[in-house]
């Protein structure tokens, strides 16, 4: 941050903008990764508590990359008639 301030003071605004954009992109990437990890951890905890799941099914959940599908699986698991299969199907 101090380097960016110094660059701006010396007139390197484009460099500063680029650096800020890069820094913001890294921050957003970190936030998205954290959100994904939280969704996966929550789904794993819930399926472990409600169903008996195999290691392969756990890996399938860990490999899920679409946050909307993970959310759909989390929504499905709280349905009274939810089955292990119906929850995992939401990840497809």
N, C-alpha and C positions, 0 to 999 in steps of 0.2 A: 504494500500500500504506500509506503514511503517513497519507493522508487517511482510509482505512478505519479505521485504528487510532484516529485522533482522533475519528471519528464514534462508534466503539464506546465510547470512554472517556466520551463525553458522552451516552450512552444511546440513540443512534440505531441500535439493533440491527437493526430491520427494514430500514432503508436499507442497512445494512452487508450483511445477508443478500442483499438484492436485488442489490447491487453485486457481491458475491462470486459469486452465481449467474450474473450476466451475464458476469463475467470468466471463470468456468469454462466457460460455453457458448462463448465466443469461443475459448478455448484448445482445447476439443474440436473445434470447427469447423476450426481451423487444423491440428490433428493429422490430421483426416480428409482435408483437402485435400492435406496433405503425403503421406499414404499413397496417395491417388489418383494424384498426380503421379508418385510413385515406381513404382507399378504400370504406369502408362502408359509411362514412360521405359524401364523394363525390357523390357516387351513390344515396344516399338518397336526397341530395340537387338537383341533376339533375332530378330525377324522380318527385320530388315535383314541380320543375319549369316547367317541360314539360307535366306531366300527373296529373290526380287526383288519388291518391293512398289511399287505405284503411289502417287502423291501422294494420290489419293482414298482408298486403303486406309489410309494413314498418318492421314489426317483422320478416318476411321472409328474408328480406334483411339483417337485423341485425344478423340473425342466420346463414347466409352464412359464411362458414369457409374456402372455397377454394379460395385463391387469384387469381388463373387463371380464375375461373368462375366469380369472381367480375370484373376482367379486361375485360372479354368477355362482360359482361353486360354494362360496361362503353363504350366499343367500339360500342356496338349495339345502345345505346341511341343516338349517334350522327348521325346515319344513317337517311336520310330523311324519309324513310318509316317505321321507328321504331314505334312500338306500345308498350303500357305498357306490354302486354302479351309477345311480342317478347323479351323485355328486361328481364322480370322475368324468362322466359324460359331458358335464359343463365345461371341462377343460379342452374339449375337442374343437 
